[in-house]
């Protein structure tokens, strides 16, 4: 009885996934195997040759660059996000919810608008260069921030940091503070207590955060488009260019998307299996 | 802002797109599908409702729109696109706009081939005589069956005279200024940029010979370390000081000039190897709900006074006698921005890429962007 009811509750979610994920992805796969008509609309067919274009050595550096940017972004998010989550969870007290709400606040502003704000801040004649000039450090020409990998990675960290903070916060929140006390009672130094008690308890949150940050970071294109230059071209830019810049390039763009999703799926599957194992251990 | 098309019509447009995805080719769906796609009787220039127009942002003088609304007692609803592909996709999905501004050389042939446009009966237009002879029979639309000119321009090189000297009137100037390293921009447009590289090497702007296209891509790759980037924000790049030398559209240089503190610091040249020339056009989509009003609107835009008013606001000559004269008067202090009818004839025009040629270009361009 109970399981039948739970299946009913699963239904809306399943329908949602089917309509908004499975069907669109099926269309993407179909487009990736098709050609286009004169206005660039897909004509379905069987043209697996579209995938041959994806596996050219030419695109490998773009893919590697995207993965590298995503890995560095994830590492920086973890480095910044963990202390934030830890501080809020352990010392936030009655302000916890307010602090979490504050972290969410920038997200009320559209993603693109926030990246444009960085363009204004980092531009050649932007706020930061203005400040440097006031401080007497004005180089001539001004310091170039935009067009550098640093600006793109900085932008990605800014975009996705909350995705790291929230799952870690959730994991630390659920942790019983008594186990830390116990660690101290057993003469553990703060460092050893953290390493042997707190860190393992938050590990699932950390993993969830890493997945939530790295996946969208690999596929991001707006950040590299606005804060990057010719040498920060990411796989997301490559796909987006096929959609908006070239009439009739949808099949190639779709093939790139399918291959990228297949690669990312490995990361997700690895994560899901690790999470399942952790849950099983916890129950046991 | 007013909602340009009612929610219902957007939904029906989406449903039509769904149908297209389900049944196969778009052309087939449009050619044999709903009643809207059958070639009806020629349209009449008669007000038949409010007007829904689909245009680039900042590309029509607001006073022109107000004037039309006042003269004919209708409302004009505007929707904007920011690239031609988005425009193409919406029209192909059957969104019922009444008036649209596609670029001529590249997009009118596609839209016409997909049967997405309504023929424009010239006899219905009082001001048809204003249209420059070139646009009576342009290569992209023989007999001007589906399109009339909205704006025309050239693509060339803009530069800062205080930073860069020794420009020679050649596309080589983009390659020959090592001192401007990191201050050179190329347009982020497949047709414009690969086409420019082709004509610089003495090839046809529309070449689909693999060795020529690859040579053009290699030349761009060679220039890449010198570049600040590929960008279509040619106005901002020039204004903001990021660009010393840039591959730019003529009208955008004019817009940058008018907002600059020191306009004399800017200069623009077309290049001796070939002058890429283009025109944006006025057209009426096949699915227009108010083609009569749209035809009236086209006639209104061709009116000498209105055409002049719009050309001087947009910064591009309008393809009409009066609009071109008004524009050339406007830029009399900048003779290098003048556009004459003979330039339209001798210019290099990009044409639509199809099939193997498209794949070749796309691969070459991706190599440039990703390399």
Interface residues (C-beta under 8 A of the other chain):
Chain A: X27 X37 X38 X39 X40 X41 X42 X43 X44 X53 X58 X59 X61 X62 X123 X124 X125 X144 X147 X229 X230 X233 X237 X238 X241 X242 X243 X244 X245 X246 X247 X248 X249 X252
Chain B: X20 X21 X24 X25 X26 X27 X83 X84 X85 X86 X88 X89 X91 X92 X106 X109 X110 X111 X113 X114 X116 X182 X188 X189 X190 X224 X227 X228 X229 X230 X240 X241 X242 X352 X353 X354 X358 X359 X361 X362 X363 X365 X366 X367 X369 X370 X371
